[in-house]
Amino acid sequence: MTGYELVFITDPSLSDKEIESVLKKIKKSFTKSGGKLIHEYVWGRRRLAYEISGNDFGVYHAWYFTGTGETVNELQRQFGYSDDVLRHQIMKTDDLDAEAAFLQSLIPPKEETSEKEKVPEVSADVEKEPVKEAEAKTDRKKSVADDPKKVETETEVKKEKPKVEDEKTETAEA
């Protein structure tokens, strides 16, 4: 049997139970057609490169499986019938385990993603942050003033800008 990589995107508005039922339905027809699932990953909810069916986000899934041409055809047929699957792509792979390991290295552990999604708590340190930002800005200004080369280049840039604007107004008047 040949190894395949399947990546598909499901509708982000579906609940976990609805996604499970869609996956069960696909897996059922998948196993009937002679496919064997080797690895299954849920990459998670991600922003799409472009809007698909009115969605800016989608839930990415990746499956690594072995099967025949009949298996691939059945999967494509099932995805075509499902309104819950936004896009899918099936590719032939030589080494399933190496491809799956690479994808797994791209997926962050659940602990990291849950920490990033948490809303930061407001505390007494919030009042101190503007003071730190002001100090950082003054430090940047001091470092620019300390270096005469940076000061010269900044003044040259400021002098050049009005010249460019004057040329634009002359061309617009003509």
Contacts in CASP RR format, 6 or more apart in sequence:
PFRMAT RR
TARGET T0000
AUTHOR 0000-0000-0000
METHOD contacts of the structure
MODEL  1
MTGYELVFITDPSLSDKEIESVLKKIKKSFTKSGGKLIHEYVWGRRRLAY
EISGNDFGVYHAWYFTGTGETVNELQRQFGYSDDVLRHQIMKTDDLDAEA
AFLQSLIPPKEETSEKEKVPEVSADVEKEPVKEAEAKTDRKKSVADDPKK
VETETEVKKEKPKVEDEKTETAEA
1 35 0 8 1.000
1 36 0 8 1.000
1 66 0 8 1.000
1 67 0 8 1.000
1 68 0 8 1.000
2 66 0 8 1.000
2 67 0 8 1.000
2 68 0 8 1.000
2 69 0 8 1.000
2 92 0 8 1.000
3 64 0 8 1.000
3 65 0 8 1.000
3 66 0 8 1.000
3 67 0 8 1.000
3 92 0 8 1.000
3 93 0 8 1.000
3 94 0 8 1.000
3 96 0 8 1.000
4 64 0 8 1.000
4 65 0 8 1.000
4 66 0 8 1.000
4 67 0 8 1.000
4 71 0 8 1.000
4 72 0 8 1.000
4 90 0 8 1.000
4 91 0 8 1.000
4 92 0 8 1.000
4 93 0 8 1.000
5 62 0 8 1.000
5 63 0 8 1.000
5 64 0 8 1.000
5 90 0 8 1.000
5 91 0 8 1.000
5 92 0 8 1.000
5 93 0 8 1.000
5 96 0 8 1.000
5 99 0 8 1.000
6 62 0 8 1.000
6 63 0 8 1.000
6 64 0 8 1.000
6 65 0 8 1.000
6 75 0 8 1.000
6 88 0 8 1.000
6 89 0 8 1.000
6 90 0 8 1.000
6 91 0 8 1.000
7 60 0 8 1.000
7 61 0 8 1.000
7 62 0 8 1.000
7 63 0 8 1.000
7 88 0 8 1.000
7 89 0 8 1.000
8 60 0 8 1.000
8 61 0 8 1.000
8 63 0 8 1.000
8 79 0 8 1.000
8 85 0 8 1.000
8 86 0 8 1.000
8 87 0 8 1.000
8 88 0 8 1.000
8 89 0 8 1.000
9 48 0 8 1.000
9 52 0 8 1.000
9 58 0 8 1.000
9 59 0 8 1.000
9 60 0 8 1.000
9 61 0 8 1.000
9 85 0 8 1.000
9 86 0 8 1.000
9 87 0 8 1.000
9 88 0 8 1.000
10 19 0 8 1.000
10 22 0 8 1.000
10 58 0 8 1.000
10 59 0 8 1.000
10 61 0 8 1.000
10 84 0 8 1.000
10 85 0 8 1.000
10 86 0 8 1.000
11 53 0 8 1.000
11 55 0 8 1.000
11 58 0 8 1.000
11 59 0 8 1.000
11 83 0 8 1.000
11 84 0 8 1.000
11 85 0 8 1.000
11 86 0 8 1.000
12 45 0 8 1.000
12 55 0 8 1.000
12 57 0 8 1.000
12 58 0 8 1.000
12 59 0 8 1.000
13 55 0 8 1.000
14 22 0 8 1.000
14 59 0 8 1.000
14 84 0 8 1.000
18 84 0 8 1.000
19 59 0 8 1.000
19 84 0 8 1.000
22 82 0 8 1.000
22 84 0 8 1.000
22 85 0 8 1.000
23 61 0 8 1.000
25 78 0 8 1.000
25 82 0 8 1.000
26 75 0 8 1.000
26 78 0 8 1.000
26 79 0 8 1.000
26 82 0 8 1.000
27 37 0 8 1.000
29 74 0 8 1.000
29 75 0 8 1.000
29 78 0 8 1.000
30 37 0 8 1.000
30 65 0 8 1.000
30 71 0 8 1.000
30 74 0 8 1.000
30 75 0 8 1.000
30 78 0 8 1.000
31 37 0 8 1.000
32 74 0 8 1.000
33 68 0 8 1.000
33 70 0 8 1.000
33 71 0 8 1.000
33 73 0 8 1.000
33 74 0 8 1.000
33 75 0 8 1.000
34 67 0 8 1.000
34 68 0 8 1.000
34 70 0 8 1.000
34 71 0 8 1.000
35 65 0 8 1.000
35 66 0 8 1.000
35 67 0 8 1.000
35 68 0 8 1.000
35 71 0 8 1.000
36 65 0 8 1.000
36 66 0 8 1.000
36 67 0 8 1.000
37 63 0 8 1.000
37 64 0 8 1.000
37 65 0 8 1.000
38 64 0 8 1.000
38 65 0 8 1.000
38 66 0 8 1.000
38 96 0 8 1.000
38 97 0 8 1.000
38 100 0 8 1.000
39 62 0 8 1.000
39 63 0 8 1.000
39 64 0 8 1.000
39 96 0 8 1.000
39 97 0 8 1.000
39 100 0 8 1.000
40 61 0 8 1.000
40 62 0 8 1.000
40 63 0 8 1.000
40 64 0 8 1.000
41 61 0 8 1.000
41 62 0 8 1.000
41 63 0 8 1.000
41 100 0 8 1.000
41 103 0 8 1.000
41 104 0 8 1.000
41 107 0 8 1.000
42 59 0 8 1.000
42 60 0 8 1.000
42 61 0 8 1.000
42 62 0 8 1.000
43 59 0 8 1.000
43 60 0 8 1.000
43 61 0 8 1.000
43 62 0 8 1.000
43 103 0 8 1.000
43 106 0 8 1.000
43 107 0 8 1.000
44 59 0 8 1.000
44 60 0 8 1.000
44 107 0 8 1.000
45 57 0 8 1.000
45 58 0 8 1.000
45 59 0 8 1.000
45 60 0 8 1.000
46 57 0 8 1.000
46 58 0 8 1.000
46 59 0 8 1.000
46 60 0 8 1.000
47 56 0 8 1.000
47 57 0 8 1.000
48 55 0 8 1.000
48 56 0 8 1.000
48 57 0 8 1.000
48 58 0 8 1.000
48 86 0 8 1.000
52 86 0 8 1.000
52 87 0 8 1.000
53 86 0 8 1.000
55 86 0 8 1.000
58 86 0 8 1.000
62 103 0 8 1.000
64 93 0 8 1.000
64 96 0 8 1.000
64 99 0 8 1.000
64 100 0 8 1.000
65 71 0 8 1.000
65 96 0 8 1.000
66 96 0 8 1.000
72 90 0 8 1.000
75 88 0 8 1.000
75 90 0 8 1.000
76 88 0 8 1.000
76 90 0 8 1.000
79 85 0 8 1.000
79 88 0 8 1.000
93 99 0 8 1.000
144 150 0 8 1.000
144 151 0 8 1.000
144 154 0 8 1.000
145 151 0 8 1.000
END
